[in-house]
Amino acid sequence: MTAGEAQATAERPAVVRTQIPARLDRLPWSRFHSLLVLALGVTWILDGLEVTIVGALGPALQDRATLGLTTTQVGEAASFYLAGAIAGALVFGWLTDRFGRQTVIFLTLGVYLAGVLASALSVDFAMFALFRLVTGLGIGGEYAAINSAIDELIPARWRGRIDLIVNGSFWLGAVAGAAATPLLLDPRLFPVNVGWRLAFAIGGVLGLGILFLRRLVPESPRWLITHGRYDRAERMTARIEARAGGALPLPVDAPILEIRPGGAFGLRALARALLTQYRRRTALVLTLMAAQAFLYNALFFTYGVVLTRFEAVEPQRVGLFILPLAVGNFAGPLMLGHLFDTVGRKPMIAGSYALAGVLMIATALAFGAGALTAVTQTAAWMVIFFFASAAASAAYLTASEIFPLEVRALAIAVFYAMGTLIGGLAAPTLYGALVATGQRWTLCGGYVFAAILMLVAAVVELWLGVPAERQPLEALATPLTAVE
C-alpha cells in the first residue's frame, strides 16, 4: 500500500455523519462565489466563440491563400469538433466522478488550449481536422466537469439562476465571435493567411487567462465526502467558509447526511440510476434535451441560409441579422433566471418551453404566408429565442441537479452527448433538406414540427418535472453511498 492509499484509508470511517452540504448551502453570496462563476463559466463563452468563429471562417478557409479546404472538408471539420465534444463529455465525465472536479477542470481546459492554439497553426486539412477534434474533446469534457462543480459549490437558493446564466453565456461568445470575425478577416487590417489564425488565437488567450483563475476553485467537499476523504472535506469547507466571510450558524433542523463511503460511480452505477431508480427523470431530461436541440437546429443554425434564399439578403449582411438573435438568446436566461429560483422550476421550465413553441407556430405560419420581411422575421425569432434559450439552459440545469452526486458528471455527459447527437446530426440534415426545397410552406411544416416538440416537452415537464428550487442536491437525489 502506498503512502497516499494509507492516508486515504486512515481518513475513511465506516459511516460519516456530516452537515457539510447544509453549511455550503447556508453561505451568503460572496466574492468567492463570483470568482467561482467567472473561473468555471467561461466554458460556454469559449464554446459559443468556437462555433461562431468556425462558421464565419468557412469561406475564408476555402481560399488557396489559407488552407484551401473544399466545402465538404469545412463540414467534415465541424463534424470532427462535434465528435470530439461527444467523446470528451463521456470520457471526462467518467473521470470527473472518479478523480474529482478540481483535477478534471484543469485537464479539460488544458486540452482545449492545446487544440485551439494548434488549430491556429494548421497547414492542411488533416492537421486542422485533428486539432478541431482535440478542441472538441476539451469543450465536451468541460460541460460535465463544470456543471457538476457549479451545482455542488453554489448555495441552493441561487443554483437555478446561476446555472441558467452560465449556460446562456454561450451566446456571449457567439456575439463576440460574430463581432470579431469581420474585422479579423478584413484584408485591409490583416493578411489573408493571418486573420483566420488570430481568430482561433482569441480563444486560446481567453483560456490562458482563465487557467490562472481556476487555481481558486476548490475541490467539491460533497465529492470528497462520498469518496471517503472526510478530513479533507472538512478542511476544504472551512476554507470556503472563510473565503465567503465566515460560517453561519445552522438552524436546528439542518439536515444531517449519513454516508458510507464506497465506489458507487461509473457506467454500471449510472445505468442502474437512470434505468431503474430514476427512469421517469431520465425520460424527462431526454425530452427536454431533444426538444431544444431540434428547435435550435430548425431556427438558428439554418437562419443564414433562410435569409439568403427566401429574403434575398446578401451573404455579407447575414451577420447583422444573426447578432440580434444571439443577444436575445443571452437576454432570456439573464432576465428570467431568478424566476426559476422564486416562482419555481416546473412552472418556469414548462412556461418557457410552451411560450417558445406557441410563438414559433405563429411565426412559422406568417413565414409560410410570406407575411414577414427579413427585419420582422428576425424580430420574431429574437423573441422566440428569448424564451427558448431559457428553456434550453433549464434542460442542462435539470440534467445536472436531479441525479445522485456519485454519477452526476457522467449523467450530464450522457445527456449532453444525446442532445448533441440529436441536434448535431438528425436536425441539420432534416432542415437542410427542407430549406433546399425552396418552398416556404414546406419549411413552415418543419418549424411547426419543432414547435410541437417544445409543447410536448412543456407537458412532460408539468407531468414529470421536479420542484428543485432552493432544495439541497441531497434532497433531490439521495447519494448512492448514503446510509438507508
N, C-alpha and C positions, 0 to 999 in steps of 0.2 A: 504493500500500500504506500502510495506517495504521500509526501507531507501535506499536499493540498487535499487529497482524499481523506486523510486522517483528520484534518481540521474540519472538513465538511461533515464527517461522521460525528465528530465530537459535538458540533453545534446543532445536530439534528435530533431533537427529542422525539419520543414516540407520538405524542399529541401536543400540539401547540394551541394555546388559548390566547387570542390576541384581539385588540381593538385598533390595530393599525389602520385598517380601511376606514373606520369611523373617524380616526384622527386626521387622515388625509382629506376626507370629505368635509371636515369641520373647519378647515383653514379658510381665512379670508383671502380675497384676491390680492395678489402682491406683485412686486416687480419680478419675483422668481417665476410666477406663472406667465407673465407677459414674455419674458425671455424664453421660457419653455416653448410657448406657442410660436415665437419667431424662429427658434432653432429647429423645430420639428415641422412647422407648417410650410416651409419653403418648398417642400417636395412637390406640391401641387402647382405652385408657380413655375417651377422648373419644367414640369410635365406640360403645362399649357404653353410655355415658351418653346419647348421642343416641337410639339405638334404643329404650332402655328408657323414657326420658322421653316421647318422642313416642307410644309405645304406651300409656303411662299417661295421657297428656294427651288421648287421643282423645275420651272422653266430655265432658271439660271444654270442649274446643274446639267442641263442638256446642251449647253453651249460648249463648243470644242475648246474654248479657252479655259474651261473649268474641268469637269470630269467627263464631259461628252456622253452623258447617260442617254439611253433611249427612254421613251415614255414607259415602256414595260419595266425597265430597271428602276425607274423612280418609284413605281408602285411596289416592286419587289423589296426595295429598301425599306419602305414603310411596313411591309409585312415582316421583315426581319426585326424591326423595332417592336412590333406587336408581339411576335413570337418570344422575343427576349423578355418583354414585360410579363407575359403569362408564366413563363418558366421561372423568372426571377421571383414573382409573387409566391409561387408554390415552394420553391427551394428555400428562400429566405424566410417565408412564413414558418416552415418547419424549424429552421434554425433559430428563429426568434423565440418560439415556445421551448426549445431545448436549451439554448445557451443564454437567453435573456435579451431584453430590449436594448440595453445600453451598448452591448457588444455589436449587435447587428446594425444599429443605426449609423455607426461609423463605417462599417464594412460596406453597406449598400451605397452610402454617399461616395465612398472611395471608388467603387465600381462605376458609378455614374460619371464621376470626374474623369476617370481613365477613358471611358467610352466617348464622352463628348469632346474631350480635348484631342483624342486620337482621330475622331471624325473630321476635325478641322485640318488634319494633316494628311488625309487620304489622297491618293494619287490615281486610283482607278476604282471601278465598281466593286471588285472583290474586297478591297480594304474597307471601302465605305460601308458595304453591307455588313461586314463582320463587326465593325465598330458601332454601327447602329444596333446590332444585336446586343453588344455589351452594354450600351447605354440603356436599352430597354430592360436588361437584367437588373440594373441598379434601380431604375424607376419603379419597376414592378415590386422589387424587394422592399422599397421604401413604403409602399402603400400598407403592407402588412405590419411592418415594424412600427411605423409612426402612428397609425390609428390605434394600435393596442397600447402604446406608450402614453398617448394623449388621454385616452379613456381612463387609464389607471392612475394618472397623476393629477388630472383636473378634478376639482371638487364637483360632486354630483349635481349641485344646483346650477352649474354653468356648463355642464358637459354637452348638452344639446346645441346651444348656440355656438360654442367654440368649435365643435365638430363640423357644423354647417358652414361656418365662415372659413375654416381651414380647407375643407373640401371644395368650397366655392371659389377659393383663391386660384384655382386652375385658370380662371378667366382673367385674373390679373396678369398672369403670364401670357395669356392669349392677346390681351391688349398691348402688352409690352412688345411681343413679337410682331404684331400687326403694325405697330408704330415704328419699330426699329428697322425692319427689313427693307422698306422702300429707300431709306437713307443708306443702308449698307450696300444695297445693290445699285446705287446711283453711280454710274461710271465717272461722273464729274467729281465725285468725292473719293472713290476707291477704285483701283484697277479691278477688272472683271474677276480675276482669279484670287483676289484678296478679300473682297467684301463678303463672299459667302463663308469664307473661313472665319472671319471676325464674327459672323452671325452665330456660329457654333461656340466660339470662344466666350460669348456673353454668358452662356450657361455655366461654363467652367469657372469663370470669375466669380459668379454668384455662389456657386458651390464651394469654392475655396473659402470664401468669407464665412459661410455658414459652418464649415468644418470646425472653425475655432469656437463658434458659439456652442456647438454640441458638446464641448467639454463641460458645460454647465449642466447637462442633462444627467440626472442620477438614474441608477437602476430602479426599476419599479419595485417598491417594497412588497407589493402584492405578489409579484412573481417570486421574489426571494422567499416569502413565507411558504408558498406551495412547493418550493424545491428544497425545503429543509434548512434554509440559511437564515434562521430566526435572529441570531445575534446581529448579523449584518443588516437585516431588515430594520431592526430597532435603531441601529446607528444611522442608517440612511433616513429613516423617518424623523429622527431628532434633528438631523442636519437640514432636512426640508423645512421643518417647523421653524428652525432658527432663521433660515433664509426668507421665510414668509412672515417674519415678525414675531415669532413665538407661538407656542402651543396654546390652544384654547381649552378650557375645561369641558369635558364631555358631559352631556346630560345623563341622568341616572339610568335612562332606558337605552343608552347607546348599545348597539348590537355587539355581541362577542362572537368572534369567529373561531371555530374549533377545526383545526387542520391536522390530518395525519399525513405528513409529507411523504410523497412517493413519486413514481414515474408515470403518472397519468398524463401522457401527452402523445402526439404523433397521429399517424393516419388511422390506426385502429381505434384509439380513443375518440378521434373526431368523427369517424364513421358511426360509432355507437351513439354519440351525442346527436348528430344530425339526423340519423335514420330511425332512431328509436325514441329517446327521451325528448328530443326537441324537433320532431318531424313536422309539426304544424308551423313552427318558426322557420324551418328550412323552406317550406312551401311559400311562406310569406316573403322571405328575403329574395328567393328566386323570382317571384312575381314582380316585386318592386324593381329588381335589377333589370329584368328583361324588358319591362315596360319603358323605363327611362332610357335604356340603350337603344331601343327601336326609335323612340321619339327623336333622340339627338341625331341619329343617322338618317332619319326621314327629313329632318329640317336643316340642322346646322351644317353638316358635312356635305350636303349637296346644294346648299343655297347659292354658292357662287355660280355653279353651272345653271341653276334655275334662272338666275338673273340674266345671264348672258343669252340663254336660249329663248326664254319666254318674254323678257322685258327689254331686250336689246341693250343691256348695259355693257359698256366697253370693258374688256378684261382688266385694264389698268385702274378702273374705278371701282372694282368689286370690293376692294378693301374698305372703301368709305362706307359701304353698306354692312360689312361684316363687323366693323368696330362697334356700332351701336348694339349689336346682338351680344357681343362679349361683355359690354357694360351692363346690359340687362341681366345677363347670367350671374354676374357678381353681385349686383344690387339686391337680387332676391334673397339669397342666404344672409346677406349683411343686414337687411332691413327686417326680415321675418324671423331670423334666428332666435331671438329672445322669446318669441311666442311658443316655440317648441318646448321651452322650459316652464312657461307660465300657463298658457292655455292647455298645453299637453301634446304628447306625441300623436295619439290616434286622430284627434280632430285636425291637427295641422298637417300631418302627412296625408291623410285621406283628402283633406281640402285642397292641398297644393296639387296633388295628382288630378283630382276632379276638375279643378279650375283650368289647369293646363289642357286637359282633354276636351272640355266644352269649348274653350276659346279656339282650340285647334280645329275642331269641326266647323265652327262658324267661319274661320279664316280660310279653311280648305274649300268650302262651298263658294266663298267670294272669289277665291283664286280660280276655281273651275269656271265660274261665270265670267271671268275676265274683268271683274269689277275693281281690281286693285292695280295700282301703279307700283313701280319699284320702291318709291318712298313710303306709300301707305302699307304695302306688304311688309316692308322692313319694320315699320312701327308696330304692326300687328304681331309679328314674330317676336319682337322685343318684349312685348307684354307677356306673350306665352312663355318665353324663357325666364321671365322674372319669377314665375311660379314653378316652371319645370325644373329650374336649377335648384331651387329649394327642395323640390321633390327628389331629385337625383342625389343631392347631398344627404338627404334624410335616409335614402336607401343604404348608403355606406355607413351612416350613423347606426342604423338598425342592425346591420350585419356585425358591427363592432361591439355592441353592448349587450346583446341578448343570448350570448353563448358563454360557456364556462371559461374561466380565466386560463386554465391549462391548455386550451386549444383555441384561444381567441385569435391569435395571429394567423394560424393556419386556416381557421374558418373564414377570416377576412380574405385571405389569399384565394381560397377556393371560390368564393362568391365573386371576387374581383375578376378571376380568370373566366368564370362562366359569363359574367356581364360583358367582358371584353370580347370573348368569342362570339357572343350573340350580336353585340354592337359592331364588332370589327370585321366579321365575316359574312353573316347572313344578311344583315340590313343593308350594307353598302351595295351588295350585289343586286338585291331586290330594287332598291330605289334608283340605282344607276340605270337599270333596265327600264324603269318607269319614266325617268327623265328622257332617256334616249328615244322613247316613242314620240316625243314632241306633242303629246295630247294632254291638254290641261285637265280634262275630266279623269283621265287615267291616273295621272299623278295625284289628283284630288282624292281618288279612291285609296291610294297608298297613305296619304295623310290621315284620312278618316280611320283607316285600319290602326295606325299608330295611336290615334286619339282614343279608340275603343280600348286598346291595351291599357292606356293610362286610366280610363274609367274602371276597368276591371281591377286594376291594382288598388284604386281607391276603395272599392267594395271589399277586396280581400283584406286591406288594412283595417277597415271597420270591423271585419269579422275576426281576424286572427291577430291584429296588432297588439302590442304590449305597451301598457301605460308606464313607460320607463322614466318619465320626467322626474327629476330630483331624487331618484332612487339609487341607493348604492348598487354597484355592479353585482355584489354577492347576493343581494336580494332579488335581482333579476334572473340570475343563473347561479345556483349553488356550485361552488368549486367541486370538481370531481374528487378532490382529496379531502373534502370536508367530512367530519365525523357525523354519521347519520344519527 
